Amino acid sequence: MEKLTALIPTGNEIHNIQEVIQSVNFADEILVVDSYSTDGTYDIALEMATNVIQREFQYPSSQKNWAIPQAKHKWILLVDADERVTPELKEEILQVLKNPPKDGTVAYWIGRKNHFMGQHVKHSGWKNDKVIRLFKRDYCEYEDKFVHEEIIANGKVGRLKNKFYHNTYITLDKYLEKMNRYAWWQAKDYDKKTGKLTGYHFVIKPMWSFFKHYIIQGGFRDGVVGLTIGYIQGYTVFMRYAKLWLLRKNRA
């Protein structure tokens, strides 16, 4: 049976750290990569994880790409602090490790069952959410971008049937704070590929984002939660371009 490193990036995750570590307790190594938490996350990680290392946080893909080579074992399961490995997903992962792929597969997509404001989100563009999280250390790395980074795999990518439990919501204020941070990172990503900023970026694109999530992707079926997601998605698109405008203005 292949051995597994569970890799958990953290930064002030006191509300998540115990449960996420418990959900990966079947791994041979639990490696927590902490960005100098100040809320007690680091202390709990020291008690529960196999190994805890710290690095100043820059942006997600940079942190993860630095951490991946630190893993002891060649198979890595990367789990964000707000995700949980369900018993069903655990068993499926163990089956992969017991019977490693022989067809050149080096990574697996894992779906996520998303929860927001205490509700399972079944629509709103989150229904088919998936991420590459089980992968071979020496064949995979994250693309170097500030937000919505994904694994670049040097080989085939399969898909597992079972999903993570994912709850990205703490409070609405915290979620908006997170989206503002993402908008700033997105502004940096979009700088090189976005031409002159116009009303299209500040009005049409935010309105389209809301319409897509709330109407086309069925957010209205999720009730108030779907309306909130649609609104925040539109707001985040507006803030992306507002922050890009500020970025360019300060650079001029």
DRENPANU-467614 format. One record per residue (C-alpha): residue number from 1; residue in one letter; y, z, x. Coordinates in steps of 0.05 Angstrom, whole numbers, plus 5000, padded with zeros to 4 digits. Example, Ala and Ser with C-alpha at 12.3 -4.5 7.8 and 13.67 -1.06 7.14 Angstrom:
2
NODE   k r   py   pz   px
NODE   1 A 4910 5156 5246
NODE   2 S 4979 5143 5273
END
This chain:
252
NODE   k r   py   pz   px
NODE   1 M 5000 5000 5000
NODE   2 E 5068 4980 5027
NODE   3 K 5118 5037 5038
NODE   4 L 5185 5039 5003
NODE   5 T 5255 5063 5019
NODE   6 A 5299 5081 4959
NODE   7 L 5371 5068 4979
NODE   8 I 5426 5103 4939
NODE   9 P 5500 5091 4954
NODE  10 T 5544 5149 4931
NODE  11 G 5616 5170 4927
NODE  12 N 5634 5232 4887
NODE  13 E 5572 5226 4841
NODE  14 I 5561 5300 4827
NODE  15 H 5545 5283 4754
NODE  16 N 5491 5233 4775
NODE  17 I 5461 5252 4842
NODE  18 Q 5405 5298 4819
NODE  19 E 5378 5253 4765
NODE  20 V 5381 5189 4805
NODE  21 I 5344 5221 4864
NODE  22 Q 5291 5250 4817
NODE  23 S 5280 5181 4787
NODE  24 V 5261 5152 4855
NODE  25 N 5218 5211 4878
NODE  26 F 5158 5164 4886
NODE  27 A 5191 5129 4945
NODE  28 D 5167 5144 5016
NODE  29 E 5239 5151 5039
NODE  30 I 5300 5169 4998
NODE  31 L 5362 5147 5037
NODE  32 V 5430 5167 5010
NODE  33 V 5490 5131 5039
NODE  34 D 5550 5173 5022
NODE  35 S 5623 5154 5029
NODE  36 Y 5648 5224 5046
NODE  37 S 5643 5255 4977
NODE  38 T 5686 5316 4964
NODE  39 D 5654 5341 4899
NODE  40 G 5588 5369 4925
NODE  41 T 5548 5304 4922
NODE  42 Y 5534 5306 4996
NODE  43 D 5507 5377 4995
NODE  44 I 5459 5363 4938
NODE  45 A 5436 5299 4972
NODE  46 L 5421 5338 5035
NODE  47 E 5375 5384 4995
NODE  48 M 5338 5329 4956
NODE  49 A 5338 5265 4998
NODE  50 T 5297 5247 5059
NODE  51 N 5357 5224 5097
NODE  52 V 5433 5225 5084
NODE  53 I 5482 5185 5125
NODE  54 Q 5557 5178 5116
NODE  55 R 5606 5121 5125
NODE  56 E 5678 5109 5103
NODE  57 F 5677 5065 5041
NODE  58 Q 5710 4997 5046
NODE  59 Y 5680 4956 4990
NODE  60 P 5610 4953 4958
NODE  61 S 5577 4895 4996
NODE  62 S 5603 4921 5063
NODE  63 Q 5574 4990 5049
NODE  64 K 5506 4963 5026
NODE  65 N 5499 4913 5083
NODE  66 W 5513 4969 5133
NODE  67 A 5461 5013 5099
NODE  68 I 5404 4964 5091
NODE  69 P 5384 4962 5166
NODE  70 Q 5383 5038 5166
NODE  71 A 5323 5038 5119
NODE  72 K 5258 5061 5151
NODE  73 H 5212 5017 5110
NODE  74 K 5212 4942 5100
NODE  75 W 5213 4945 5024
NODE  76 I 5278 4972 4994
NODE  77 L 5294 4993 4923
NODE  78 L 5370 4998 4918
NODE  79 V 5392 5042 4860
NODE  80 D 5464 5057 4841
NODE  81 A 5480 5129 4824
NODE  82 D 5491 5112 4750
NODE  83 E 5422 5079 4744
NODE  84 R 5354 5110 4732
NODE  85 V 5284 5083 4748
NODE  86 T 5244 5091 4684
NODE  87 P 5170 5111 4686
NODE  88 E 5151 5040 4665
NODE  89 L 5193 5009 4720
NODE  90 K 5165 5058 4770
NODE  91 E 5094 5036 4754
NODE  92 E 5112 4963 4759
NODE  93 I 5145 4973 4827
NODE  94 L 5084 5011 4852
NODE  95 Q 5040 4953 4831
NODE  96 V 5082 4906 4873
NODE  97 L 5074 4952 4932
NODE  98 K 4999 4957 4922
NODE  99 N 4992 4882 4916
NODE 100 P 5048 4852 4957
NODE 101 P 5066 4780 4940
NODE 102 K 5035 4726 4983
NODE 103 D 5075 4667 4956
NODE 104 G 5138 4679 4997
NODE 105 T 5172 4725 4947
NODE 106 V 5220 4771 4983
NODE 107 A 5260 4801 4926
NODE 108 Y 5258 4816 4851
NODE 109 W 5309 4814 4795
NODE 110 I 5309 4878 4753
NODE 111 G 5342 4879 4685
NODE 112 R 5387 4935 4661
NODE 113 K 5388 4970 4594
NODE 114 N 5462 4986 4591
NODE 115 H 5493 5046 4555
NODE 116 F 5567 5055 4541
NODE 117 M 5604 5110 4503
NODE 118 G 5536 5141 4486
NODE 119 Q 5508 5077 4455
NODE 120 H 5457 5026 4478
NODE 121 V 5496 4960 4484
NODE 122 K 5453 4904 4456
NODE 123 H 5505 4849 4457
NODE 124 S 5576 4841 4486
NODE 125 G 5551 4799 4545
NODE 126 W 5509 4857 4572
NODE 127 K 5443 4839 4538
NODE 128 N 5414 4798 4596
NODE 129 D 5445 4837 4652
NODE 130 K 5402 4836 4715
NODE 131 V 5408 4851 4789
NODE 132 I 5366 4840 4852
NODE 133 R 5347 4909 4874
NODE 134 L 5275 4908 4900
NODE 135 F 5274 4868 4964
NODE 136 K 5249 4862 5035
NODE 137 R 5298 4892 5085
NODE 138 D 5293 4837 5137
NODE 139 Y 5301 4778 5089
NODE 140 C 5359 4799 5046
NODE 141 E 5433 4817 5050
NODE 142 Y 5492 4820 5003
NODE 143 E 5543 4764 5001
NODE 144 D 5608 4786 5032
NODE 145 K 5654 4793 4972
NODE 146 F 5693 4851 4943
NODE 147 V 5663 4854 4873
NODE 148 H 5602 4828 4834
NODE 149 E 5565 4820 4899
NODE 150 E 5493 4797 4896
NODE 151 I 5435 4793 4944
NODE 152 I 5425 4729 4985
NODE 153 A 5350 4724 4994
NODE 154 N 5316 4684 5049
NODE 155 G 5256 4668 5006
NODE 156 K 5232 4667 4934
NODE 157 V 5260 4715 4882
NODE 158 G 5214 4741 4827
NODE 159 R 5230 4783 4766
NODE 160 L 5202 4849 4741
NODE 161 K 5189 4859 4667
NODE 162 N 5216 4930 4661
NODE 163 K 5289 4952 4666
NODE 164 F 5334 5004 4696
NODE 165 Y 5368 5053 4649
NODE 166 H 5442 5043 4665
NODE 167 N 5499 5087 4640
NODE 168 T 5564 5066 4673
NODE 169 Y 5606 5109 4626
NODE 170 I 5633 5179 4641
NODE 171 T 5698 5180 4602
NODE 172 L 5742 5123 4579
NODE 173 D 5796 5142 4629
NODE 174 K 5746 5141 4686
NODE 175 Y 5719 5073 4664
NODE 176 L 5790 5044 4661
NODE 177 E 5802 5072 4730
NODE 178 K 5739 5037 4754
NODE 179 M 5761 4971 4722
NODE 180 N 5829 4976 4755
NODE 181 R 5794 4984 4822
NODE 182 Y 5750 4924 4807
NODE 183 A 5811 4883 4788
NODE 184 W 5842 4897 4855
NODE 185 W 5779 4876 4891
NODE 186 Q 5774 4814 4848
NODE 187 A 5846 4796 4865
NODE 188 K 5825 4793 4938
NODE 189 D 5764 4751 4922
NODE 190 Y 5804 4703 4879
NODE 191 D 5862 4695 4928
NODE 192 K 5832 4636 4966
NODE 193 K 5804 4599 4905
NODE 194 T 5862 4607 4857
NODE 195 G 5922 4561 4858
NODE 196 K 5991 4575 4831
NODE 197 L 5990 4630 4779
NODE 198 T 6014 4608 4710
NODE 199 G 6012 4631 4638
NODE 200 Y 5942 4605 4635
NODE 201 H 5919 4661 4682
NODE 202 F 5960 4716 4648
NODE 203 V 5950 4697 4575
NODE 204 I 5895 4646 4562
NODE 205 K 5842 4673 4609
NODE 206 P 5848 4746 4585
NODE 207 M 5846 4723 4512
NODE 208 W 5785 4679 4527
NODE 209 S 5750 4737 4561
NODE 210 F 5759 4780 4499
NODE 211 F 5737 4724 4453
NODE 212 K 5676 4709 4495
NODE 213 H 5651 4781 4497
NODE 214 Y 5670 4801 4427
NODE 215 I 5655 4737 4387
NODE 216 I 5611 4688 4426
NODE 217 Q 5568 4742 4459
NODE 218 G 5564 4783 4395
NODE 219 G 5605 4844 4415
NODE 220 F 5625 4854 4342
NODE 221 R 5552 4873 4330
NODE 222 D 5561 4933 4376
NODE 223 G 5617 4961 4332
NODE 224 V 5672 5001 4364
NODE 225 V 5635 5000 4430
NODE 226 G 5634 4924 4429
NODE 227 L 5708 4921 4411
NODE 228 T 5724 4968 4469
NODE 229 I 5683 4928 4518
NODE 230 G 5716 4863 4496
NODE 231 Y 5786 4892 4502
NODE 232 I 5772 4922 4570
NODE 233 Q 5743 4857 4596
NODE 234 G 5806 4820 4575
NODE 235 Y 5850 4874 4605
NODE 236 T 5812 4871 4670
NODE 237 V 5822 4795 4675
NODE 238 F 5897 4805 4663
NODE 239 M 5900 4859 4716
NODE 240 R 5862 4815 4765
NODE 241 Y 5918 4763 4764
NODE 242 A 5974 4815 4760
NODE 243 K 5946 4847 4823
NODE 244 L 5937 4778 4856
NODE 245 W 6010 4763 4840
NODE 246 L 6030 4829 4873
NODE 247 L 5985 4815 4932
NODE 248 R 6018 4748 4945
NODE 249 K 6088 4775 4932
NODE 250 N 6079 4831 4983
NODE 251 R 6051 4782 5033
NODE 252 A 6108 4733 5026
END
